[in-house]
């Protein structure tokens, strides 16, 4: 298995979804669930979607995403990816 970007307890941003209403939403990563997806809780308003197994319509704050569909929002990962800049004294 490839190294996962998210960890349980992370805040993460949704960067890919078949439901355009979920793009950009912030979630709390709960646990690694079935079907190789993270079980997550949407922050804010509930969302309309289709149940994964049955295809039935649902409204709620619980859903699941692949790891590649989420970008963790951690202070340590942001600092690690940003190069240090010299101070501009002009």
MMTF fields as JSON, N, C-alpha, C and O atoms, coordinates in Angstrom:
{
  "mmtfVersion": "1.0.0",
  "mmtfProducer": "UNKNOWN",
  "numBonds": 359,
  "numAtoms": 360,
  "numGroups": 90,
  "numChains": 1,
  "numModels": 1,
  "chainsPerModel": [1],
  "groupsPerChain": [90],
  "chainIdList": ["A"],
  "bondAtomList": [4, 2, 8, 6, 12, 10, 16, 14, 20, 18, 24, 22, 28, 26, 32, 30, 36, 34, 40, 38, 44, 42, 48, 46, 52, 50, 56, 54, 60, 58, 64, 62, 68, 66, 72, 70, 76, 74, 80, 78, 84, 82, 88, 86, 92, 90, 96, 94, 100, 98, 104, 102, 108, 106, 112, 110, 116, 114, 120, 118, 124, 122, 128, 126, 132, 130, 136, 134, 140, 138, 144, 142, 148, 146, 152, 150, 156, 154, 160, 158, 164, 162, 168, 166, 172, 170, 176, 174, 180, 178, 184, 182, 188, 186, 192, 190, 196, 194, 200, 198, 204, 202, 208, 206, 212, 210, 216, 214, 220, 218, 224, 222, 228, 226, 232, 230, 236, 234, 240, 238, 244, 242, 248, 246, 252, 250, 256, 254, 260, 258, 264, 262, 268, 266, 272, 270, 276, 274, 280, 278, 284, 282, 288, 286, 292, 290, 296, 294, 300, 298, 304, 302, 308, 306, 312, 310, 316, 314, 320, 318, 324, 322, 328, 326, 332, 330, 336, 334, 340, 338, 344, 342, 348, 346, 352, 350, 356, 354],
  "bondOrderList": [1, 1, 1, 1, 1, 1, 1, 1, 1, 1, 1, 1, 1, 1, 1, 1, 1, 1, 1, 1, 1, 1, 1, 1, 1, 1, 1, 1, 1, 1, 1, 1, 1, 1, 1, 1, 1, 1, 1, 1, 1, 1, 1, 1, 1, 1, 1, 1, 1, 1, 1, 1, 1, 1, 1, 1, 1, 1, 1, 1, 1, 1, 1, 1, 1, 1, 1, 1, 1, 1, 1, 1, 1, 1, 1, 1, 1, 1, 1, 1, 1, 1, 1, 1, 1, 1, 1, 1, 1],
  "groupList": [{"groupName": "UNK", "atomNameList": ["N", "CA", "C", "O"], "elementList": ["N", "C", "C", "O"], "formalChargeList": [0, 0, 0, 0], "bondAtomList": [1, 0, 2, 1, 3, 2], "bondOrderList": [1, 1, 2], "singleLetterCode": "X", "chemCompType": "L-PEPTIDE LINKING"}],
  "groupTypeList": [0, 0, 0, 0, 0, 0, 0, 0, 0, 0, 0, 0, 0, 0, 0, 0, 0, 0, 0, 0, 0, 0, 0, 0, 0, 0, 0, 0, 0, 0, 0, 0, 0, 0, 0, 0, 0, 0, 0, 0, 0, 0, 0, 0, 0, 0, 0, 0, 0, 0, 0, 0, 0, 0, 0, 0, 0, 0, 0, 0, 0, 0, 0, 0, 0, 0, 0, 0, 0, 0, 0, 0, 0, 0, 0, 0, 0, 0, 0, 0, 0, 0, 0, 0, 0, 0, 0, 0, 0, 0],
  "groupIdList": [1, 2, 3, 4, 5, 6, 7, 8, 9, 10, 11, 12, 13, 14, 15, 16, 17, 18, 19, 20, 21, 22, 23, 24, 25, 26, 27, 28, 29, 30, 31, 32, 33, 34, 35, 36, 37, 38, 39, 40, 41, 42, 43, 44, 45, 46, 47, 48, 49, 50, 51, 52, 53, 54, 55, 56, 57, 58, 59, 60, 61, 62, 63, 64, 65, 66, 67, 68, 69, 70, 71, 72, 73, 74, 75, 76, 77, 78, 79, 80, 81, 82, 83, 84, 85, 86, 87, 88, 89, 90],
  "secStructList": [7, 7, 7, 7, 1, 7, 7, 6, 6, 7, 3, 3, 3, 3, 7, 7, 7, 1, 1, 4, 4, 4, 6, 6, 7, 3, 3, 3, 3, 3, 3, 3, 7, 4, 4, 4, 7, 3, 3, 3, 3, 3, 1, 1, 1, 7, 3, 3, 3, 3, 7, 6, 6, 6, 7, 7, 3, 3, 3, 3, 1, 3, 3, 3, 3, 7, 4, 4, 4, 3, 3, 3, 7, 7, 2, 2, 2, 2, 2, 2, 2, 1, 7, 7, 7, 7, 7, 7, 7, 7],
  "xCoordList": [0.837, 0.0, 0.884, 1.894, 0.511, 1.263, 1.116, 0.188, 2.041, 1.978, 0.772, 0.571, -0.026, -1.219, -0.863, 0.007, -1.543, -1.295, -2.024, -1.494, -3.232, -4.042, -3.825, -3.369, -4.171, -4.131, -5.425, -6.031, -5.859, -7.052, -6.869, -5.813, -7.911, -7.871, -7.481, -7.635, -6.977, -6.589, -7.807, -8.892, -7.606, -8.505, -7.979, -6.767, -8.877, -8.441, -9.402, -10.56, -8.906, -9.716, -9.994, -9.105, -11.241, -11.637, -11.17, -11.587, -10.307, -9.786, -10.315, -10.145, -10.952, -11.58, -12.834, -12.807, -13.926, -15.173, -16.038, -16.005, -16.812, -17.774, -18.952, -19.726, -19.091, -20.128, -19.498, -18.755, -19.768, -19.122, -19.411, -18.634, -20.504, -20.832, -19.857, -19.801, -19.095, -18.155, -16.749, -15.932, -16.455, -15.115, -14.826, -15.635, -13.674, -13.272, -13.787, -13.402, -14.649, -15.18, -14.083, -13.165, -14.195, -13.265, -13.903, -15.092, -13.093, -13.58, -12.652, -11.498, -13.182, -12.367, -12.194, -13.177, -10.958, -10.661, -10.869, -10.196, -11.796, -12.147, -11.307, -10.572, -11.427, -10.727, -10.65, -11.38, -9.742, -9.618, -10.77, -10.872, -11.639, -12.849, -12.81, -11.752, -13.993, -14.141, -13.806, -13.802, -13.534, -13.324, -12.142, -12.147, -11.131, -9.916, -10.227, -9.719, -11.062, -11.432, -11.411, -11.593, -11.182, -11.277, -12.74, -13.452, -13.183, -14.475, -14.249, -13.344, -15.068, -14.876, -16.195, -17.276, -16.073, -17.215, -17.06, -16.041, -18.059, -18.056, -18.29, -19.179, -17.509, -17.75, -18.755, -18.753, -19.598, -20.594, -21.87, -22.243, -22.524, -23.829, -23.734, -22.729, -24.781, -24.803, -24.856, -25.183, -24.536, -24.505, -25.424, -25.64, -25.952, -26.747, -25.801, -24.841, -26.066, -25.255, -25.969, -27.146, -25.248, -25.78, -25.025, -23.799, -25.765, -25.158, -24.264, -24.653, -23.068, -22.038, -22.496, -22.303, -23.096, -23.45, -24.768, -24.88, -25.778, -27.119, -27.456, -28.355, -26.745, -27.064, -28.273, -28.743, -28.785, -29.943, -29.526, -28.409, -30.424, -30.101, -30.032, -30.832, -29.064, -28.893, -28.488, -27.915, -28.794, -28.331, -27.673, -28.276, -26.429, -25.75, -24.364, -23.913, -23.696, -22.338, -21.283, -20.091, -21.689, -20.745, -20.616, -21.614, -19.372, -19.127, -17.739, -17.107, -17.266, -15.949, -15.255, -15.894, -13.924, -13.12, -11.857, -11.335, -11.373, -10.044, -9.011, -9.257, -7.87, -6.796, -6.371, -6.068, -6.348, -5.918, -6.915, -6.582, -8.124, -9.136, -9.054, -9.774, -8.172, -8.052, -6.641, -5.667, -6.538, -5.244, -5.285, -6.101, -4.412, -4.426, -4.047, -3.209, -4.674, -4.404, -3.657, -4.229, -2.383, -1.521, -0.477, 0.045, -0.16, 0.873, 2.233, 2.985, 2.571, 3.895, 4.086, 5.177, 3.055, 3.21, 3.278, 3.947, 2.6, 2.666, 4.057, 4.584, 4.66, 5.992, 7.029, 7.992, 6.847, 7.815, 7.811, 8.838, 6.678, 6.574, 6.942, 7.177, 6.998, 7.293, 8.773, 9.299, 9.454, 10.872, 11.022, 10.162, 12.111, 12.361, 12.772, 13.483, 12.322, 12.644, 13.528, 13.397, 14.419, 15.25, 14.428, 13.523, 14.751, 14.063, 14.44, 15.594, 13.466, 13.7, 13.922, 13.0, 15.116, 15.46, 15.481, 16.091, 14.839, 14.877, 13.965, 13.89],
  "yCoordList": [-1.174, 0.0, 1.239, 1.286, 2.225, 3.484, 4.223, 3.971, 5.129, 5.919, 6.852, 7.556, 6.848, 7.686, 9.097, 9.294, 10.081, 11.477, 11.856, 12.611, 11.339, 11.7, 10.729, 9.6, 11.209, 10.389, 10.635, 11.698, 9.664, 9.898, 11.145, 11.351, 11.972, 13.205, 14.43, 15.552, 14.245, 15.38, 16.172, 15.622, 17.467, 18.266, 18.132, 18.106, 18.046, 17.909, 18.661, 18.89, 19.042, 19.718, 18.724, 17.983, 18.714, 17.842, 18.488, 19.598, 17.791, 18.32, 17.56, 18.017, 16.413, 15.684, 15.005, 14.358, 15.153, 14.477, 14.428, 15.348, 13.365, 13.307, 14.232, 14.542, 14.675, 15.624, 17.014, 17.282, 17.904, 19.217, 20.045, 20.94, 19.767, 20.512, 20.213, 20.96, 19.134, 18.768, 19.316, 19.303, 19.793, 20.323, 21.53, 22.451, 21.51, 22.609, 22.505, 23.307, 21.539, 21.392, 20.894, 20.188, 21.271, 20.813, 19.653, 19.679, 18.628, 17.43, 17.08, 17.505, 16.299, 15.671, 14.216, 13.507, 13.775, 12.39, 11.526, 11.719, 10.576, 9.745, 8.468, 8.254, 7.622, 6.327, 5.778, 6.206, 4.811, 4.106, 3.122, 2.235, 3.266, 2.458, 1.418, 1.041, 0.97, -0.036, 0.558, 1.776, -0.301, 0.075, 1.022, 1.837, 0.927, 1.75, 3.242, 3.97, 3.677, 5.092, 5.515, 4.704, 6.829, 7.398, 7.701, 8.281, 7.303, 7.758, 9.151, 9.36, 10.107, 11.499, 12.107, 11.596, 13.224, 14.039, 15.396, 16.064, 15.802, 17.123, 18.182, 18.028, 19.248, 20.37, 21.305, 21.457, 21.92, 22.839, 22.107, 21.115, 22.61, 22.095, 20.673, 20.304, 19.87, 18.537, 18.632, 19.68, 17.541, 17.522, 16.423, 15.403, 16.651, 15.654, 14.775, 15.27, 13.491, 12.579, 11.261, 11.118, 10.3, 8.96, 7.978, 8.032, 7.073, 6.056, 5.165, 4.749, 4.874, 4.184, 2.823, 2.511, 2.019, 0.656, 0.564, -0.187, 1.331, 1.178, 2.214, 1.996, 3.344, 4.415, 5.235, 6.076, 4.997, 5.753, 7.161, 7.366, 8.132, 9.5, 9.622, 9.025, 10.403, 10.643, 12.101, 12.739, 12.609, 13.919, 13.697, 13.114, 14.161, 13.955, 14.561, 15.172, 14.373, 14.888, 13.791, 14.088, 12.542, 11.425, 10.947, 10.763, 10.746, 10.217, 9.588, 9.456, 9.204, 8.579, 9.088, 9.348, 9.228, 9.685, 8.852, 8.359, 8.705, 8.129, 9.095, 10.299, 8.575, 9.418, 10.465, 11.601, 10.093, 11.024, 12.16, 13.145, 12.043, 13.092, 14.137, 15.135, 13.905, 14.794, 15.349, 14.665, 16.597, 17.2, 17.555, 18.38, 16.943, 17.249, 18.7, 19.27, 19.288, 20.671, 20.641, 20.885, 20.341, 20.258, 21.339, 21.607, 21.967, 22.991, 22.452, 23.134, 21.23, 20.683, 20.409, 20.632, 19.931, 19.625, 20.901, 20.925, 21.954, 23.208, 23.808, 24.295, 23.78, 24.339, 23.516, 24.068, 22.221, 21.357, 21.584, 21.393, 21.988, 22.152, 23.555, 23.764, 24.519, 25.888, 26.178, 26.028, 26.592, 26.929, 28.203, 29.084, 28.283, 29.481, 30.616, 30.408, 31.811, 32.984, 33.909, 34.019, 34.561, 35.559, 36.819, 37.122, 37.541, 38.797, 39.816, 39.894, 40.587, 41.638, 42.943, 43.465, 43.462, 44.67, 45.913, 46.916, 45.868, 47.011, 48.127, 49.153],
  "zCoordList": [0.0, 0.0, 0.0, 0.702, -0.775, -0.82, 0.51, 1.277, 0.762, 1.983, 1.916, 0.926, 2.983, 3.03, 3.465, 4.314, 2.877, 3.242, 4.523, 5.338, 4.706, 5.867, 7.02, 6.837, 8.216, 9.428, 10.197, 10.056, 11.012, 11.832, 12.696, 13.296, 12.749, 13.523, 12.721, 13.203, 11.505, 10.656, 10.199, 10.013, 10.022, 9.196, 7.777, 7.563, 6.809, 5.416, 4.507, 4.857, 3.337, 2.323, 1.205, 0.786, 0.721, -0.386, -1.694, -2.025, -2.43, -3.696, -4.912, -6.043, -4.699, -5.798, -5.272, -4.225, -5.999, -5.668, -6.915, -7.732, -7.067, -8.162, -7.885, -8.791, -6.639, -6.247, -6.163, -5.219, -7.115, -7.114, -5.865, -5.533, -5.17, -3.953, -2.816, -1.84, -2.932, -1.867, -2.092, -1.171, -3.292, -3.574, -2.687, -2.588, -2.053, -1.189, 0.231, 1.083, 0.509, 1.865, 2.8, 2.383, 4.059, 5.084, 5.83, 6.146, 6.108, 6.791, 7.949, 7.994, 8.881, 9.923, 9.516, 9.299, 9.413, 9.045, 10.288, 11.301, 10.212, 11.367, 11.445, 12.409, 10.414, 10.429, 9.019, 8.125, 8.836, 7.559, 7.5, 8.348, 6.508, 6.446, 5.354, 4.852, 5.003, 3.953, 2.587, 2.407, 1.656, 0.255, 0.069, -0.852, 0.929, 0.825, 0.775, -0.078, 1.697, 1.801, 3.265, 4.173, 3.466, 4.802, 5.119, 4.299, 6.315, 6.817, 7.375, 8.183, 6.949, 7.345, 7.799, 7.503, 8.535, 8.921, 8.253, 8.426, 7.496, 6.864, 7.93, 8.768, 7.91, 8.802, 8.137, 6.915, 8.927, 8.373, 8.004, 8.63, 6.987, 6.568, 6.029, 5.421, 6.249, 5.652, 4.131, 3.574, 3.478, 2.014, 1.484, 2.139, 0.299, -0.409, -1.215, -1.805, -1.243, -2.034, -2.243, -1.912, -2.795, -3.015, -2.139, -2.047, -1.493, -0.64, -1.493, -2.584, -0.993, -1.771, -2.288, -3.463, -1.429, -1.829, -2.58, -3.55, -2.134, -2.707, -3.766, -4.578, -3.769, -4.705, -4.293, -5.059, -3.083, -2.596, -2.184, -1.711, -2.363, -1.952, -0.429, 0.292, 0.045, 1.481, 1.7, 0.817, 2.882, 3.322, 4.672, 5.573, 4.816, 6.09, 6.107, 5.138, 7.243, 7.43, 7.377, 7.44, 7.262, 7.21, 5.773, 5.076, 5.334, 3.995, 3.979, 5.027, 2.813, 2.697, 1.441, 0.421, 1.533, 0.406, 0.302, 1.302, -0.921, -1.123, -0.572, -0.498, -0.19, 0.343, -0.68, -0.316, -1.95, -2.999, -3.223, -3.884, -2.689, -2.826, -1.726, -1.753, -0.754, 0.401, 0.516, 0.201, 0.97, 1.293, 2.771, 3.183, 3.58, 5.013, 5.272, 4.574, 6.282, 6.68, 8.01, 9.073, 7.924, 9.108, 9.022, 7.94, 10.134, 10.155, 9.761, 9.064, 10.197, 9.906, 8.423, 7.898, 7.731, 6.309, 5.476, 4.443, 5.905, 5.162, 5.251, 4.251, 6.434, 6.602, 5.854, 5.321, 5.81, 5.142, 3.631, 2.98, 3.065, 1.62, 1.152, -0.038, 2.067, 1.673, 1.86, 2.963, 0.792, 0.94, 1.768, 1.737, 2.497, 3.293, 2.376, 1.393, 2.701, 1.902, 2.718, 3.937, 2.021, 2.681, 2.892, 2.114, 3.942, 4.206, 3.146, 2.724, 2.723, 1.734, 2.486, 3.112, 2.429, 3.181, 2.304, 2.675, 1.171, 0.247, 0.672, -0.003]
}
